[in-house]
Amino acid sequence: MSMAVIEARPVRSDAPYVLQGDGKTYQLDRNAFQAAMEAAKEASDTSRTIGTGEAARILGVSRKTVQRMLDANAIPYRRNGEGGNRMMRQADVISYAETMRSDRRAALDDLRDQAEDMGLYDMPDAGQEG
């Protein structure tokens, strides 16, 4: 993500402005305002939150399975209000899906290597006579 430098000046009451955490306000010209809006949009896109239904779709599992994953702390989440819906960052769900695929691929590679070491690929098919 690229960050644009925004030149800040004391604010006029009839112009767009930014308010810093320390309480100082700065007027923005049109370009600086547009850059600030784009930066805010980029920040919100990367932290998009989703519910268990959309997470289930991304992961290719049921909503109940996602709930079990959350109960096991496999994916970080927060609740909307006390006892409300569980919400998670879309980026965390996608990262978990990629990790699942990678782990699955590694496990299959390991099984294939074990089968080869045991000579299972050299055995005749069950329907064939040796």
N, C-alpha and C positions, 0 to 999 in steps of 0.2 A: 504494500500500500504506500503510495507516495503522499507526502505531506507538503502542502503549499505554504509558503511564508506569507502571512497576512500583516500588512503594515497597519498599525493601530494609531489612532489620534483621539483626542478628547471628543466626546459625543455632542452632536446637536440634537435637540429634542425632536426634530422633524425628519431624521434620517435613520436608516438601519444601523443597529449597533450590536455590539457583543458585550456581555456582562461577564467579567472574570470572577473566579471564586473568591478573590480578595475584595470584591465589591467595586472595582474600578470598571468604568464603562468606556468603550471606544467606538467611534463612528467608523463605519465601513463604506468604502465606495462600492459601486456595482460589481466590479471584478472580485473584490475581497469577499463580498457577501455571497456571490455565486460559489467561490472556492470553499467558503465555510459550509454552505448548504451541501455541496458535493461531498465534503469530508464527513459531514454528519450522516449522509445517505450511505456512504461506504461503511461507516462504523455500524450502522443499524443492519445492513445487509449481512455482515459477517457474524452478527450475534442474534440472528433470527431465531425465535423460539417456536417450537412445535409441540403438539400433544402426542399422546401415545398412539393414536390412530395413524398419523402421518409417519411417526417413527416406525410403526409396524410395516407400513408400505415400503419405506426405504430399506428396512432390514429383511423384508420378505418373510416375516413371521406374523403370528397373531398378536392382537392387542394384549391379550392375557400374558403371552410370552414376554412382551415388552415390560409389562408390569412386574413380572418375576425378575427380569434383568435389573429393573430399577430397585426392587426390594433387595437385590444382591449387591447393590452399589456398583454395577458394571458400567453405568452411564450416569454422570452427574445430572441432577434435576432439582427443581424447586416446585413448591405447591403454590397455586393461586389462592391466597387466603388460607384460613385454617381448614384443613381437610379438603381443599379444592383440587382441581385437576392438576396432574403432574405435568410440568412443562420442562423441556430440555432444549439446549442449543442444538440447532440443526447440524452445526459443524461437529459437535460431539458425537451425534448419532452416525454421521457419515464416517468419522474417524473410527468409531467402533465397528462399523460394517467392514471397513477396509482391513482392520485388525482381524476380524472373524475370517474373512476370505484368506488372508495371509496364513493364519494359523491352520485353517483347513487344508490349504495347499501343502504346507509343511508336513502335516500329519499324513496326508496321502502319499507324499514323496517318501516318507519314512516307512510306511507300510509296503510300498512298492519295493524299496531297497531290501526290506526284511524278506519279502517273498522271493526276491531274486537270490538272496544269500541262502535261502532254504532250498533252492532249486525248484520252486513251484512252477516256474515258467517252462521248465524242461519236462514236466509230466505230460503224458498223453491226455487228450480230452476224455471226459467220462464216457462218451458214447463210442469211442474208438477202442478197438482191441489192440493190445500191445504185442 
